[in-house]
Amino acid sequence: MPDNTPKQHALAREWAAARIVLIGGFIVAIGVAGYFVYRQHQETLAEHGQSAQTAALPKKIDAKKLLQVEAAVCTEELIHAKNIGIVPEYGVLATPRLVRTDVSRRFICEASTHLAKYFIAADLRCNNLLDAACMSVYRVVLKDGTIVYARPE
């Protein structure tokens, strides 16, 4: 049997070129698919990262609403101090701002009359200021440090 070596060499070269093209095509296709999967994964991570960062950051509090809430808490503290008979009926809030203490949900407000300044510390036991049981006066102190009232423990 005669060997057609030039034809066989040409056929072998074509077969090698076909394998290179086929394998190279698969590699390129896998690379493109990997790129799109990677890109989608990065977008997903970015979305989750933003939502986690947004959840971790405190929401901005409206200054007007904060002042209204502070004034409401201080007004309730003053009303309770008047009801107990510690602050005279003509006592008014010296400032609508409250001071937070180290004790959770205990706030200090400043009231005054023409004769004295009172610092009223009260515990806020619930979020409903309309309920009288939600506010409990803890202590009332004069400006000079004299304790006028201390809640019995």
MOZI-V306325 format. One record per residue. N is the residue number from 1. RES is the residue in one letter. NEAR is the number of other C-alpha atoms within 12 Angstrom. D_LAST is the distance of its C-alpha to the last C-alpha in whole Angstrom. Layout:
n: (N & N)
res: (RES & RES)
near: (NEAR & NEAR)
d_last: (D_LAST & D_LAST)
//
This chain:
n: (1 & 2 & 3 & 4 & 5 & 6 & 7 & 8 & 9 & 10 & 11 & 12 & 13 & 14 & 15 & 16 & 17 & 18 & 19 & 20 & 21 & 22 & 23 & 24 & 25 & 26 & 27 & 28 & 29 & 30 & 31 & 32 & 33 & 34 & 35 & 36 & 37 & 38 & 39 & 40 & 41 & 42 & 43 & 44 & 45 & 46 & 47 & 48 & 49 & 50 & 51 & 52 & 53 & 54 & 55 & 56 & 57 & 58 & 59 & 60 & 61 & 62 & 63 & 64 & 65 & 66 & 67 & 68 & 69 & 70 & 71 & 72 & 73 & 74 & 75 & 76 & 77 & 78 & 79 & 80 & 81 & 82 & 83 & 84 & 85 & 86 & 87 & 88 & 89 & 90 & 91 & 92 & 93 & 94 & 95 & 96 & 97 & 98 & 99 & 100 & 101 & 102 & 103 & 104 & 105 & 106 & 107 & 108 & 109 & 110 & 111 & 112 & 113 & 114 & 115 & 116 & 117 & 118 & 119 & 120 & 121 & 122 & 123 & 124 & 125 & 126 & 127 & 128 & 129 & 130 & 131 & 132 & 133 & 134 & 135 & 136 & 137 & 138 & 139 & 140 & 141 & 142 & 143 & 144 & 145 & 146 & 147 & 148 & 149 & 150 & 151 & 152 & 153)
res: (M & P & D & N & T & P & K & Q & H & A & L & A & R & E & W & A & A & A & R & I & V & L & I & G & G & F & I & V & A & I & G & V & A & G & Y & F & V & Y & R & Q & H & Q & E & T & L & A & E & H & G & Q & S & A & Q & T & A & A & L & P & K & K & I & D & A & K & K & L & L & Q & V & E & A & A & V & C & T & E & E & L & I & H & A & K & N & I & G & I & V & P & E & Y & G & V & L & A & T & P & R & L & V & R & T & D & V & S & R & R & F & I & C & E & A & S & T & H & L & A & K & Y & F & I & A & A & D & L & R & C & N & N & L & L & D & A & A & C & M & S & V & Y & R & V & V & L & K & D & G & T & I & V & Y & A & R & P & E)
near: (4 & 7 & 8 & 10 & 12 & 11 & 12 & 13 & 13 & 13 & 14 & 14 & 15 & 14 & 14 & 15 & 15 & 14 & 14 & 15 & 15 & 14 & 14 & 15 & 15 & 14 & 14 & 15 & 15 & 15 & 14 & 14 & 14 & 14 & 14 & 14 & 14 & 15 & 14 & 14 & 14 & 14 & 14 & 14 & 15 & 15 & 14 & 14 & 14 & 14 & 13 & 13 & 14 & 14 & 11 & 10 & 11 & 9 & 9 & 10 & 12 & 10 & 11 & 12 & 12 & 16 & 18 & 17 & 21 & 27 & 28 & 26 & 43 & 39 & 33 & 37 & 46 & 43 & 31 & 34 & 40 & 25 & 18 & 21 & 17 & 33 & 34 & 23 & 18 & 18 & 28 & 30 & 35 & 23 & 24 & 25 & 26 & 32 & 23 & 20 & 16 & 11 & 14 & 14 & 23 & 27 & 34 & 39 & 40 & 35 & 39 & 29 & 21 & 14 & 14 & 25 & 28 & 37 & 41 & 49 & 39 & 39 & 32 & 32 & 20 & 17 & 16 & 15 & 24 & 17 & 14 & 21 & 18 & 21 & 32 & 34 & 41 & 31 & 32 & 37 & 29 & 24 & 18 & 12 & 15 & 15 & 19 & 25 & 24 & 20 & 19 & 8 & 7)
d_last: (116 & 116 & 113 & 112 & 110 & 109 & 108 & 106 & 104 & 104 & 102 & 100 & 99 & 98 & 96 & 94 & 93 & 92 & 90 & 88 & 88 & 86 & 84 & 83 & 82 & 80 & 78 & 78 & 77 & 74 & 73 & 73 & 71 & 68 & 68 & 67 & 64 & 63 & 63 & 61 & 59 & 58 & 57 & 55 & 53 & 53 & 51 & 49 & 48 & 47 & 45 & 43 & 43 & 42 & 39 & 38 & 38 & 35 & 37 & 37 & 35 & 36 & 36 & 36 & 34 & 31 & 31 & 31 & 28 & 26 & 27 & 26 & 22 & 22 & 24 & 21 & 19 & 21 & 21 & 17 & 17 & 20 & 19 & 16 & 19 & 18 & 21 & 24 & 26 & 28 & 26 & 27 & 27 & 28 & 28 & 28 & 27 & 24 & 22 & 21 & 18 & 18 & 15 & 17 & 17 & 15 & 18 & 18 & 21 & 23 & 24 & 26 & 28 & 31 & 29 & 26 & 25 & 21 & 19 & 17 & 15 & 14 & 13 & 16 & 15 & 19 & 22 & 23 & 22 & 24 & 21 & 19 & 16 & 17 & 15 & 12 & 12 & 9 & 11 & 15 & 17 & 21 & 23 & 24 & 20 & 19 & 15 & 16 & 12 & 9 & 6 & 4 & 0)
//
